[in-house]
Amino acid sequence: SPELQLAGNFLNRRGAELDYPAATFLWFDPSLKPADLAGVKPYHVFDDFGVMFWRSAWDDSATCAMFRVGPSQGHAATAKLKQLTDWNMNSGHVHPDIGAFWFYAAGEYLAGDTGYTGKKNTSDHNTLLVSGQGQGRENNYWYERDLPYEKFDRARLEKTFVCQEYGFAAGEFSSVYPEDLGLKALRRLVLVTHRYLLVIDNLESEKPQTLTWFCHTDNPFAAEGAAYVSKKEKASLAVLPLGADPLEAAMEPTIVQAGTGPEKATPTQRGHHLKLTTVKPAASVQLVTLLVPVANGQKAPTATFQSELKTPTLILQWPDGRTETVVFKTNLNWKDLPGDEAPVTITLK
């Protein structure tokens, strides 16, 4: 593949692969000309695993985001499990991070991950807790073990749209939480441009619930006006909650159960996190959160989100005087949109 040859050359220039050294040359074909990078789109949706990758460009100053809503072995594994009856899934490297996002911009990992752990917990990832409960069988090495694979297969991307201007993805993943919560739906929508990442969460339940939102970073958060800011060497991450529901914020070190297997797990700090929790339980909850990379010496924009409109609208006032307007073409029920129709319009002036 010319594209894989191109990717292999990139990896080679960045240094030798240490974990799986065979991977650096296994597919190498010296007679194959690499693809031209200018002809390769810097975004893609992997439908089987429910993953959207988007980046604004191929250079090191690009804004990049990833969003995942899908089962650990992919949707195709559901049928394979019925065909291969002696297949014993071993998902020790899988974490309860369905619905999680990752964000890189301005040369820094701004919203990242806590790494491999001996006991897996949803709170270690940039996703959600419902009334304090996470996904699957938490606090175990194998968080999916002894649960029907269909439970995780029902988590899926429902709408995606990627183009040069932005990446959009929306997924539903209520099935991966305990059934006794009585969840009707849990949806997360992400919109990423080279200027920001917008995350919208909607919960519908048979009984009142609280919703807890996580963002993990390397450095601690601090409150600055309406934003929560984590500062790094090249840039800062500003998190602006925009929803109507009152939230309780916690800015804490992240303590994970570290280890390389199920036998031992040692409490270990890995970075910091911002935790936002709705104050009052409700059967219907919406969280709206904007993540903005802020270069050193600059300020974050001010922002409002008007969800009550027929076409919900995000308005950003940038420090340089420009106004950005993002209009959703539906009332966030993205399933109403045809698959090939752009879900938002963005104007900046």
NORPEUR-V650851 format. One record per backbone hydrogen bond with DSSP energy under -1.0 kcal/mol. NH is the residue of the N-H (numbers start at 1). CO is the residue of the C=O. E is the energy in kcal/mol with one decimal. If there is no record, write none. Layout:
BEGIN
NH:CO:E
NH:CO:E
END
This chain:
BEGIN
5:1:-2.3
6:2:-1.9
7:3:-2.3
8:4:-2.8
9:5:-1.9
10:6:-1.8
11:7:-2.4
12:8:-2.3
13:9:-1.9
14:10:-1.3
23:20:-1.9
24:21:-1.5
25:22:-1.3
26:22:-1.9
28:25:-1.2
32:29:-2.1
35:2:-2.1
39:36:-1.9
40:37:-1.8
44:53:-2.4
46:51:-3.3
51:46:-2.0
52:67:-2.6
53:44:-3.0
54:65:-2.3
55:42:-1.2
56:63:-2.2
62:59:-1.6
64:104:-3.6
65:54:-2.8
66:102:-1.8
67:52:-1.9
68:100:-2.0
69:50:-3.2
75:48:-2.2
78:75:-1.6
80:76:-1.3
81:77:-2.3
83:79:-1.2
84:80:-3.4
87:84:-1.8
94:91:-1.7
97:95:-2.3
99:68:-3.0
100:97:-2.0
102:66:-2.1
103:111:-2.5
104:64:-3.0
105:108:-2.3
108:105:-1.9
110:103:-1.8
111:103:-2.1
112:216:-1.7
118:257:-2.0
119:257:-1.8
120:140:-3.0
124:121:-1.5
125:122:-1.9
127:125:-2.1
129:212:-1.9
130:133:-2.6
131:210:-2.8
133:130:-2.1
136:176:-2.6
137:143:-3.0
138:136:-1.1
139:120:-2.3
147:144:-1.6
151:148:-1.4
152:149:-1.1
153:149:-2.1
154:150:-1.6
155:152:-1.2
156:172:-1.9
158:170:-3.1
159:170:-1.7
161:168:-2.5
163:166:-2.4
167:192:-2.2
168:161:-2.3
169:190:-2.0
170:159:-2.4
171:188:-2.4
172:156:-2.2
173:186:-2.5
176:173:-1.1
177:174:-1.6
181:178:-1.4
182:179:-1.8
184:204:-2.9
185:204:-2.1
187:202:-2.8
188:171:-2.2
189:200:-2.9
190:169:-2.9
191:198:-2.2
192:167:-2.5
193:196:-2.4
197:291:-2.6
198:191:-3.1
199:289:-2.9
200:189:-2.9
201:287:-2.9
202:187:-2.6
203:285:-2.8
204:185:-2.7
205:283:-2.5
206:182:-2.8
209:282:-2.2
212:129:-2.6
213:276:-3.1
214:127:-1.4
215:274:-1.7
217:272:-2.7
222:229:-1.5
224:227:-3.0
227:224:-1.9
228:239:-2.1
229:222:-3.0
230:237:-2.3
232:235:-1.8
236:294:-2.8
237:230:-2.8
238:292:-2.7
239:228:-2.8
240:290:-3.1
242:288:-3.5
248:277:-3.1
250:275:-2.2
252:273:-2.0
254:271:-2.3
256:268:-3.0
258:256:-1.2
258:266:-2.3
266:258:-3.0
268:256:-2.5
270:254:-2.7
272:217:-2.9
273:252:-2.6
274:215:-2.5
275:250:-2.9
276:213:-2.4
277:248:-2.3
278:211:-1.9
279:246:-2.1
282:209:-2.5
285:203:-2.1
287:201:-2.2
289:199:-2.8
290:240:-2.3
291:197:-3.1
292:238:-2.7
294:236:-3.0
298:295:-2.2
302:317:-1.9
304:315:-2.1
306:313:-3.1
313:306:-1.5
314:326:-2.7
315:304:-2.6
316:324:-2.8
317:302:-2.9
318:322:-2.6
321:318:-2.3
324:316:-2.8
325:347:-2.7
326:314:-3.0
327:345:-2.6
328:312:-2.7
329:343:-2.8
334:332:-1.4
336:333:-2.3
337:334:-1.6
341:338:-1.8
345:327:-2.0
347:325:-2.4
349:323:-2.4
END
